[in-house]
Amino acid sequence: MQTNYGADNIQVLEGLEAVRKRPAMYIGDIGFKGLHHLVYEVVDNSIDEAMAGHCKNIEVIINKNNAITVTDDGRGIPVGIHKKEGRSALEVVMTVLHAGGKFDKGSYKVSGGLHGVGVSCVNALSEHVQVIVEREGKKYTQEYERGKPLYAVKEIGASERSGTTTTFKPDHEIFTVLQYSYDTLAARLRELSFLNKGIRLTLIDEREQDDEGNPIQETFFSAGGLPEFVAYLDATRSPLTTVPVHLEKEKDMVAVEIAFQYNTTYNENVHSYVNNINTIEGGTHVSGFKRALTRTLRQYAEANGMFKKVKATISGDDFREGLTALISVKVPEPQFEGQTKTKLGNSEVTGIVESVMGPALTAYLEENPKEAKRIIEKVILAATARQAARKARELVQRKNALTGSGLPGKLADCSSKKADECELFLVEGDSAGGTAKQGRERMFQAILPLRGKILNVEKAMEHKIYANEEIKNIYQALGVFHDENKVLNTNKLRYHKIVIMCDADVDGSHITTLILTFFFRQMKTLIENGYIYIATPPLYLVKKGKKFQYCWNEEQREAAVERLAGDGDKSKVGIQRYKGLGEMNAEQLWDTTMDPQTRTLRQVTIESAAEADRIFSTLMGDDVVPRRAFIESHAKYANIDA
């Protein structure tokens, strides 16, 4: 270890070197999420042009080599000489952090992107980038390798259009994942189309072909904006109102757009955005919406005598049960805070949203008395159910106190009491649970067997959830409970790694989805904090003599058979298909699924809360037709039993 520490030890990272040295600081991580963030940064530039009124069409192509091409019909990045830098403005934008038109409020009133690093960050983290700019009748280009220009910006011809085309290939030296997900990019472009009505976004995947041999592609366009977004999210739910409530207004240079609708479910789904950024932690715009909603509905109900016979105390949460709402604000100078820097902190926005929302909702209630009555009746039902849920919650907590430790009897706990090193495996079935208990590392791994399928919380009232034995066991094992305001108290969370471990078959997938639905609807905080994982037990054991190999898919199985057979007879290679975890012995389960040195755990994250909300509603709601359509379009091998 070096002991001398002087001036020569201080490193100064020039230009984009800092991005390459610490990429996670700029894009979150160097895995799946960071890889896709590169696309969002480039698309955000095109969206900024659209919000400024200069762009109508944006196209994203996933090339066969997993490079990305983003094309827009905006004004095109300026190519003239930048006075201060002494080089083309295009080169400055592509190679200098915190450089771009969004910092000049004369160019863009509002802009997306969170940290202003933008396309220069993409350039730094790509092994190759080419930008083609078309503007003022001419076409220009420049290429880069790992952020460094290969030549000066040059004119390459004439053009009758305007816009920017950026093609980049993520650097394999930086990223641990290089394969783009069509569905992930499609979800973000669809979201952007709703948030920016009138803009056409097209996604083309040249890696896949349709039945006619053409690249897979999809176009996203919304003429109506947020009301269409609400209808999309609520497509599998039964609405209480005929159309979503919609309001749109600008005040003090802040543009506010809100759309919301009540449905017959018991979940609150409020999604918020600032300058197209999904503010997953909410913020002042959400506070303004909630305050105006509660105050306006309460005043209307009291003025019309609707609460006279209600014995339950009505809280703010009761006004949001069964609500799907979208709040989008465009703020010139947003201030973000919170754990993930996605919580709006501008204090003035609370009052702006509240002053816009209140009068608009009042007018709607007065003009639609029948629908107003349905909404208030839903609120009253929610308040009554909340009382029943509180009693059920108290009953569980009282039972915990009487039993001393408060831990379920089926739990095989670990020795360590340090939550950050402890793991809880939620295991399908008592048989597999028994095997897992034998094979685990007792110091830090706990096992909780779950009997059968847990309650589908998507279709259950809250007090029914607390009455379910398996769900009660999960609450008790984790050591967390909801308070009166439905806030999950995680101070006493006993494990920071919660692993869902089910059979690798259809039933196992269903049970996994039920458990994920429970966590998403009742304990979303645990997902957001990165505590939820899914185990990946193998499907096959391929064996010949003393040689063997575990396989997780058909391709691995076929390759293992070839390898073990060698030049010999394939019939001598044995293949065991694991129908369930219980078919493995303790050593096999440890080696393949539980050993931190060899296992593969899939961490559950939320890329888009709105899209996750829609998918859970589709898969676990009452409507069979959308569920069948979803499975048929997404399953590799669809064998559907409606």
C-alpha positions in Angstrom: 0.0 0.0 0.0 1.3 3.5 -1.0 2.1 5.6 2.1 3.2 8.9 0.5 0.3 11.1 -0.4 1.1 14.4 -2.1 0.0 16.8 -4.9 1.0 14.2 -7.6 -1.6 11.8 -6.2 -4.5 14.2 -7.0 -6.1 13.2 -10.3 -7.8 15.6 -12.6 -10.2 13.9 -15.0 -10.5 16.0 -18.2 -13.6 16.2 -20.3 -15.6 13.0 -20.4 -13.0 10.9 -18.5 -15.0 11.5 -15.3 -18.0 9.8 -16.9 -16.1 6.8 -18.0 -14.4 6.6 -14.6 -17.6 6.7 -12.6 -20.5 6.0 -15.0 -22.9 5.0 -12.3 -22.8 8.6 -10.9 -24.3 9.8 -14.2 -26.6 7.0 -15.4 -27.5 5.1 -12.2 -25.7 1.8 -13.0 -23.9 -0.1 -15.7 -26.4 -2.8 -16.1 -29.8 -3.1 -17.7 -31.1 0.2 -16.3 -28.1 2.3 -17.3 -28.0 0.8 -20.7 -31.6 1.9 -21.4 -30.9 5.3 -19.8 -28.6 6.1 -22.7 -31.6 5.9 -25.1 -33.7 8.1 -22.9 -31.0 10.8 -22.8 -30.9 11.0 -26.6 -34.7 10.9 -26.9 -35.0 13.6 -24.3 -33.2 16.0 -26.6 -35.7 15.3 -29.3 -38.6 15.7 -26.8 -37.1 19.1 -25.8 -37.4 20.1 -29.4 -41.0 18.9 -29.5 -41.9 20.8 -26.3 -40.4 23.9 -27.9 -42.7 23.4 -30.9 -40.1 22.4 -33.4 -40.4 18.6 -33.7 -43.3 16.3 -34.5 -41.7 12.9 -35.3 -39.1 10.8 -33.4 -37.9 7.4 -34.5 -35.9 5.0 -32.4 -34.2 2.0 -34.2 -32.6 -1.0 -32.4 -30.1 -2.1 -35.0 -29.1 -5.7 -35.5 -25.8 -5.1 -33.6 -27.7 -3.6 -30.7 -26.6 -0.1 -31.6 -29.3 2.6 -31.3 -30.4 5.2 -33.9 -32.5 8.1 -32.8 -33.9 10.4 -35.5 -36.0 13.6 -35.1 -37.4 16.3 -37.4 -36.4 19.2 -35.1 -34.2 22.1 -36.0 -31.0 20.1 -35.9 -28.1 20.7 -33.4 -26.3 24.0 -34.4 -23.0 23.4 -36.3 -21.6 26.9 -36.4 -18.4 27.8 -34.5 -19.0 28.3 -30.7 -17.3 31.6 -29.8 -16.0 30.6 -26.4 -14.9 27.1 -27.4 -13.6 27.9 -30.9 -15.1 24.8 -32.4 -18.4 23.6 -33.8 -21.3 23.8 -31.5 -22.2 20.2 -32.4 -18.8 19.0 -31.1 -19.2 21.1 -27.9 -22.7 19.5 -27.3 -21.3 16.0 -27.8 -18.0 16.3 -25.8 -18.6 18.8 -23.0 -20.6 18.0 -19.9 -23.4 20.4 -19.0 -23.4 22.0 -22.5 -26.5 22.4 -24.6 -29.5 24.6 -25.5 -31.5 23.6 -22.4 -29.3 25.8 -20.3 -30.3 28.9 -22.4 -34.0 29.6 -21.4 -34.3 31.5 -24.7 -33.9 28.2 -26.5 -36.0 25.9 -24.3 -38.6 27.1 -21.8 -38.5 23.7 -20.1 -36.5 20.6 -20.7 -36.4 17.0 -19.6 -33.4 15.1 -18.3 -32.4 15.1 -14.7 -28.8 16.2 -14.4 -28.0 18.1 -17.6 -25.3 15.6 -18.7 -27.4 14.5 -21.7 -25.9 13.3 -25.0 -22.3 14.0 -24.0 -22.6 11.3 -21.4 -24.0 8.9 -24.0 -21.0 9.7 -26.2 -18.5 9.1 -23.3 -20.0 5.6 -22.7 -20.3 4.5 -26.3 -17.6 2.8 -28.3 -18.8 4.6 -31.4 -21.2 7.4 -32.1 -22.2 9.1 -35.3 -24.3 12.3 -35.5 -25.8 13.6 -38.7 -27.3 17.0 -38.6 -29.6 18.4 -41.3 -30.4 22.1 -41.2 -30.5 25.2 -43.4 -30.4 23.1 -46.6 -27.2 21.2 -45.7 -26.1 17.9 -44.1 -23.3 17.6 -41.6 -21.7 14.8 -39.7 -19.1 13.9 -37.0 -18.1 10.6 -35.5 -16.6 9.8 -32.1 -14.9 6.8 -30.3 -15.4 6.7 -26.6 -16.2 10.4 -26.5 -13.3 11.6 -28.7 -14.0 13.1 -32.1 -12.5 11.2 -35.0 -12.5 14.4 -37.2 -13.9 17.9 -37.3 -17.6 18.5 -38.1 -17.9 18.3 -41.9 -20.5 19.1 -44.5 -21.5 16.0 -46.5 -24.2 17.2 -48.8 -27.5 19.0 -49.3 -30.8 18.3 -47.5 -34.4 19.5 -47.8 -35.3 18.5 -44.3 -34.1 19.4 -40.8 -33.3 17.3 -37.8 -30.7 15.2 -36.0 -29.8 11.5 -36.3 -27.7 10.0 -33.6 -26.4 6.4 -33.8 -24.5 5.0 -30.8 -23.2 1.6 -29.7 -22.8 1.2 -25.9 -19.3 0.4 -24.9 -18.7 -3.3 -24.0 -15.9 -2.2 -21.7 -18.4 -0.2 -19.6 -21.7 -2.1 -19.6 -22.4 -5.6 -18.1 -25.5 -5.8 -20.2 -25.6 -5.0 -24.0 -28.9 -6.4 -25.2 -31.7 -3.8 -25.4 -35.2 -4.8 -24.4 -37.9 -3.9 -26.9 -40.7 -3.9 -24.3 -38.8 -1.6 -22.0 -38.1 1.0 -24.7 -41.7 0.7 -26.0 -43.1 1.4 -22.5 -41.1 4.6 -22.2 -42.0 5.8 -25.7 -45.6 5.1 -25.1 -45.4 7.0 -21.9 -43.8 10.0 -23.6 -46.5 10.0 -26.3 -49.2 10.4 -23.7 -47.2 13.1 -21.9 -46.6 15.0 -25.1 -49.7 14.8 -27.1 -49.5 15.3 -30.9 -45.9 13.8 -31.1 -45.4 10.6 -33.1 -42.8 8.2 -31.7 -41.9 5.1 -33.6 -39.9 2.1 -32.3 -38.3 -0.3 -34.8 -36.5 -3.5 -33.9 -34.3 -4.7 -36.7 -33.3 -7.8 -34.7 -36.7 -9.3 -35.0 -39.0 -9.8 -38.1 -42.8 -10.2 -38.4 -44.5 -12.9 -40.4 -43.9 -10.9 -43.6 -40.2 -10.5 -42.9 -40.3 -6.9 -41.9 -38.7 -5.5 -38.8 -40.9 -5.4 -35.7 -42.2 -1.9 -35.2 -44.8 0.1 -33.3 -45.9 3.7 -33.4 -47.1 5.7 -30.4 -49.3 8.7 -30.8 -51.8 10.4 -28.5 -54.1 13.1 -29.7 -55.7 13.5 -26.3 -52.8 13.2 -23.9 -53.4 12.3 -20.2 -57.1 11.3 -20.4 -56.0 8.6 -23.0 -53.2 7.6 -20.6 -55.8 7.1 -17.8 -58.0 5.0 -20.1 -55.0 2.9 -21.1 -54.1 2.2 -17.5 -57.7 1.5 -16.5 -58.5 -0.7 -19.6 -58.9 -3.8 -17.4 -60.8 -2.1 -14.6 -64.4 -1.1 -14.2 -64.7 2.7 -14.1 -67.1 4.6 -11.9 -67.3 7.6 -14.3 -67.9 7.7 -18.0 -64.8 9.7 -18.9 -61.7 10.8 -16.9 -61.7 14.2 -15.3 -59.3 16.4 -17.2 -57.8 19.8 -16.6 -55.0 21.7 -18.3 -53.8 25.2 -17.4 -50.7 27.3 -17.1 -50.1 29.6 -14.1 -46.9 31.5 -13.2 -45.0 29.8 -16.0 -45.9 26.4 -14.7 -48.0 24.2 -17.0 -50.3 21.8 -15.2 -52.1 18.9 -16.7 -54.1 16.4 -14.6 -56.4 13.5 -15.5 -58.0 11.1 -13.1 -60.8 8.5 -12.9 -62.3 6.3 -10.2 -62.7 2.6 -10.6 -64.2 -0.3 -8.6 -60.8 -1.6 -7.3 -59.3 -0.9 -3.9 -55.9 0.4 -5.0 -54.6 4.0 -5.2 -52.6 4.6 -8.4 -51.2 8.2 -8.6 -48.5 8.7 -11.1 -46.6 12.0 -11.4 -44.2 13.6 -13.9 -42.1 16.8 -14.0 -40.9 17.8 -17.4 -41.5 14.2 -18.6 -39.5 12.7 -15.7 -41.4 10.1 -13.6 -41.2 11.5 -10.1 -41.6 8.1 -8.3 -41.2 9.8 -4.9 -43.9 12.4 -5.6 -43.3 15.9 -4.4 -45.0 19.2 -4.2 -47.1 18.7 -7.3 -48.6 15.5 -5.8 -49.1 17.3 -2.5 -51.1 20.0 -4.2 -53.2 17.5 -6.1 -54.0 15.4 -3.0 -54.9 18.5 -0.9 -57.2 19.9 -3.5 -58.9 16.5 -4.1 -59.6 15.9 -0.4 -60.7 19.4 0.3 -63.0 19.8 -2.7 -64.7 16.4 -2.4 -65.2 16.8 1.3 -66.8 20.3 0.8 -69.1 18.9 -1.9 -70.2 15.9 0.2 -70.8 18.0 3.3 -72.7 20.7 1.4 -75.0 18.0 0.0 -75.4 16.1 3.3 -73.7 12.9 2.1 -71.7 12.3 5.2 -74.5 12.7 7.8 -75.2 9.0 8.4 -71.5 7.9 8.1 -70.2 6.6 11.4 -66.6 6.2 10.2 -64.1 9.0 10.3 -63.1 9.8 6.7 -59.4 10.4 6.1 -57.5 11.7 3.1 -56.6 8.1 2.0 -60.3 7.3 1.6 -60.7 9.9 -1.1 -58.1 8.1 -3.2 -59.1 4.5 -3.0 -59.8 3.2 -6.5 -58.3 6.3 -8.0 -56.1 6.3 -11.1 -54.5 9.8 -11.5 -51.8 11.3 -13.7 -50.2 14.6 -12.7 -47.9 16.2 -15.2 -46.3 19.6 -14.6 -43.7 21.5 -16.8 -41.5 23.6 -14.5 -38.8 26.0 -15.9 -36.4 25.4 -13.0 -37.2 22.1 -11.2 -35.6 21.3 -7.9 -35.3 17.6 -7.2 -34.7 15.9 -3.9 -35.3 12.6 -2.2 -33.3 9.3 -2.2 -33.4 8.9 -6.0 -33.6 12.6 -6.9 -37.0 12.1 -8.3 -39.1 14.1 -5.8 -40.1 17.6 -6.8 -39.1 20.2 -4.2 -40.3 23.5 -5.6 -42.6 24.8 -2.8 -44.5 27.1 -5.1 -45.8 24.3 -7.2 -48.1 23.0 -4.4 -50.2 26.1 -4.4 -50.2 26.3 -8.2 -51.5 22.8 -8.6 -54.0 23.2 -5.8 -55.4 26.5 -7.2 -55.8 24.9 -10.7 -57.2 21.6 -9.4 -59.8 22.9 -6.9 -62.0 25.1 -9.2 -61.9 22.5 -12.0 -63.0 19.6 -9.8 -65.7 21.8 -8.2 -67.1 22.6 -11.6 -67.0 18.9 -12.6 -68.9 17.8 -9.5 -71.6 20.4 -10.0 -72.0 19.6 -13.6 -72.1 15.8 -13.1 -74.1 15.1 -9.9 -74.7 11.4 -10.7 -71.0 10.7 -11.1 -70.2 12.9 -8.1 -72.6 10.7 -6.0 -70.8 7.5 -7.2 -67.4 9.0 -6.2 -68.6 10.0 -2.7 -70.2 6.6 -2.2 -66.9 5.0 -3.1 -65.2 7.2 -0.5 -67.7 6.2 2.2 -67.2 2.5 1.4 -63.4 3.0 1.6 -63.7 4.6 5.1 -65.9 1.8 6.3 -63.5 -0.8 5.0 -60.5 1.0 6.5 -62.1 0.6 9.9 -62.4 -3.1 9.3 -58.8 -3.2 8.0 -57.6 -1.4 11.2 -59.3 -4.0 13.4 -57.8 -6.9 11.3 -54.3 -5.2 11.5 -54.6 -4.7 15.3 -55.7 -8.4 15.7 -52.5 -9.6 13.9 -50.3 -7.2 16.0 -52.0 -8.3 19.2 -51.4 -11.9 18.3 -47.8 -11.1 17.8 -47.5 -9.6 21.2 -49.2 -12.6 22.9 -46.8 -15.0 21.2 -43.7 -13.2 22.4 -41.4 -13.1 19.4 -44.2 -12.3 17.0 -42.7 -14.6 14.4 -44.7 -17.3 12.5 -44.2 -20.8 13.7 -43.3 -22.0 10.2 -40.4 -19.6 9.9 -36.9 -21.1 10.2 -35.0 -17.9 11.2 -31.3 -17.2 10.7 -28.8 -16.5 13.5 -27.7 -13.0 12.4 -29.8 -10.1 13.6 -28.2 -7.6 11.1 -30.9 -6.9 8.5 -28.4 -5.8 5.8 -26.8 -9.3 5.8 -30.0 -11.4 6.3 -32.0 -13.2 3.6 -35.5 -14.5 3.7 -36.6 -17.1 1.2 -40.3 -17.3 0.6 -40.6 -20.9 -0.6 -43.5 -22.6 -2.4 -44.7 -25.6 -0.4 -43.8 -27.3 2.8 -41.8 -30.0 1.0 -39.5 -27.6 -0.8 -39.4 -25.5 2.4 -38.1 -28.5 4.3 -35.3 -29.1 1.7 -34.4 -25.4 1.8 -34.1 -25.5 5.6 -31.7 -28.4 5.3 -29.6 -26.8 2.6 -29.4 -23.2 3.7 -26.6 -21.3 5.5 -28.2 -20.9 8.9 -26.2 -17.8 9.8 -27.8 -15.4 7.3 -30.6 -17.4 5.5 -34.1 -17.7 6.8 -36.8 -19.9 5.3 -40.6 -19.3 5.3 -42.6 -22.0 3.5 -45.9 -20.8 1.9 -48.7 -23.3 1.6 -50.4 -23.1 -1.9 -51.3 -19.8 -3.6 -51.6 -16.7 -1.5 -54.6 -14.4 -1.8 -54.8 -12.3 -5.0 -54.6 -8.9 -3.4 -55.5 -7.2 -6.7 -59.1 -8.2 -6.1 -59.3 -8.1 -2.3 -60.3 -5.4 0.2 -57.6 -4.6 2.8 -59.2 -6.3 5.8 -59.4 -9.6 3.7 -55.7 -9.3 3.0 -54.8 -9.2 6.7 -57.1 -12.2 7.3 -55.1 -14.4 4.9 -52.8 -16.8 6.9 -49.9 -16.8 4.4 -49.9 -13.0 4.1 -50.0 -12.6 7.9 -47.0 -14.9 8.1 -45.1 -12.7 5.6 -45.9 -9.5 7.5 -44.9 -11.1 10.8 -41.6 -12.6 9.4 -40.6 -9.3 7.9 -41.5 -7.3 11.0 -43.2 -4.5 9.1 -46.8 -3.2 9.3 -48.9 -0.4 7.8 -49.9 2.5 10.0 -53.3 4.3 10.0 -52.2 6.2 6.9 -51.2 3.1 5.0 -47.6 4.0 5.3 -45.3 0.9 5.6 -43.1 1.2 8.6 -39.7 -0.4 7.5 -37.7 0.6 10.6 -38.0 -3.0 12.0 -37.5 -4.8 8.6 -35.6 -7.9 9.5 -34.2 -8.8 6.1 -32.8 -6.7 3.3 -32.9 -9.5 0.8 -36.3 -11.1 0.3 -36.1 -14.0 -2.3 -39.2 -15.5 -3.9 -38.3 -19.1 -4.6 -41.0 -21.1 -6.5 -41.0 -24.1 -8.8 -39.9 -23.5 -12.4 -43.3 -24.4 -13.9 -46.6 -22.7 -14.7 -47.9 -23.0 -11.1 -44.7 -21.7 -9.7 -44.8 -18.7 -12.1 -48.4 -18.0 -11.0 -47.4 -18.1 -7.3 -44.5 -15.8 -8.0 -46.8 -13.4 -9.8 -49.3 -13.5 -6.8 -46.4 -12.7 -4.4 -45.1 -9.9 -6.6 -48.6 -8.4 -6.8 -48.7 -8.4 -3.0 -45.4 -6.6 -2.8 -46.3 -4.1 -5.5 -49.7 -3.2 -4.0 -48.9 -3.5 -0.3 -45.2 -3.1 0.1 -44.0 -1.2 -2.9 -41.3 0.6 -0.8 -39.5 -2.8 -0.5 -39.3 -3.0 -4.3 -38.2 0.6 -4.6 -35.4 0.0 -2.0 -34.1 -3.0 -4.0 -35.0 -5.7 -1.4 -37.1 -8.0 -3.5 -35.5 -10.8 -5.6 -36.6 -13.9 -7.6 -34.6 -17.1 -7.4 -33.9 -19.0 -10.6 -33.8 -22.8 -9.9 -32.6 -24.9 -12.9 -35.0 -26.8 -15.2 -32.7 -29.7 -16.0 -29.9 -31.9 -14.7 -27.9 -33.4 -17.6 -25.7 -36.2 -16.5 -23.3 -38.8 -17.9 -21.5 -41.0 -15.5 -20.0 -38.7 -12.8 -20.1 -35.6 -15.1 -23.2 -33.4 -14.9 -24.4 -29.9 -15.7 -27.4 -27.9 -14.5 -29.4 -26.1 -17.2 -31.9 -23.3 -17.0 -33.4 -23.4 -20.5 -33.7 -25.6 -23.6 -30.6 -24.2 -25.4 -28.4 -24.9 -22.4 -29.8 -28.4 -22.1 -29.1 -29.2 -25.8 -25.6 -27.8 -25.5 -24.9 -29.8 -22.4 -26.1 -33.0 -24.1 -23.7 -32.3 -27.0 -20.8 -31.6 -24.7 -21.3 -34.6 -22.4 -22.0 -37.0 -25.3 -18.8 -35.9 -27.1 -18.2 -38.3 -30.0 -20.2 -41.0 -28.2 -23.9 -41.9 -28.0 -26.3 -39.2 -26.9 -28.7 -41.9 -25.5 -26.2 -42.5 -22.7 -26.7 -38.9 -21.5 -29.4 -38.8 -18.8 -31.7 -35.8 -18.6 -33.7 -35.1 -15.4 -36.5 -32.5 -15.7 -37.1 -30.8 -12.4 -40.9 -30.4 -12.0 -40.4 -28.7 -8.6 -38.0 -27.6 -6.0 -38.9 -30.6 -3.9 -37.3 -32.9 -6.4 -33.8 -31.6 -5.5 -31.9 -32.7 -2.5 -30.6 -30.1 -0.1 -27.1 -30.0 -1.6 -28.5 -29.5 -5.1 -30.8 -26.7 -4.1 -27.9 -25.0 -2.3 -25.5 -25.4 -5.2 -27.9 -24.1 -7.9 -30.3 -21.7 -6.2 -29.2 -20.6 -2.8 -25.4 -20.4 -2.7 -24.4 -16.7 -3.1 -21.3 -17.8 -5.0 -23.1 -19.7 -7.7 -26.8 -18.7 -7.7 -28.5 -16.2 -10.0 -31.0 -13.9 -8.4 -33.1 -11.5 -10.4 -33.7 -8.2 -8.6 -37.2 -6.8 -9.0 -37.2 -3.1 -10.0 -39.8 -0.7 -11.2 -38.8 1.0 -14.5 -42.3 2.5 -15.0 -44.8 2.5 -12.1 -47.6 3.3 -14.5 -46.7 0.4 -16.8 -46.3 -2.0 -13.8 -49.7 -0.9 -12.5 -51.3 -1.7 -15.9 -49.6 -5.1 -16.1 -50.6 -6.2 -12.6 -54.2 -5.1 -13.3 -54.2 -7.0 -16.6 -52.7 -10.2 -15.2 -54.5 -10.3 -11.8 -57.7 -8.4 -12.4 -61.2 -9.8 -13.2 -61.1 -9.3 -17.0 -60.0 -12.6 -18.8 -59.8 -11.3 -22.4 -56.9 -8.7 -21.9 -55.1 -11.3 -19.8 -55.3 -13.9 -22.5 -54.1 -11.3 -25.1 -51.2 -10.3 -22.9 -50.0 -13.8 -22.4 -50.3 -14.7 -26.1 -48.3 -11.7 -27.1 -45.6 -12.1 -24.5 -45.2 -15.8 -23.7 -42.5 -17.8 -25.5 -44.6 -20.9 -25.2 -48.2 -20.0 -24.5 -50.4 -22.8 -23.2 -53.4 -20.9 -21.8 -56.0 -22.2 -19.5 -58.5 -19.4 -19.2 
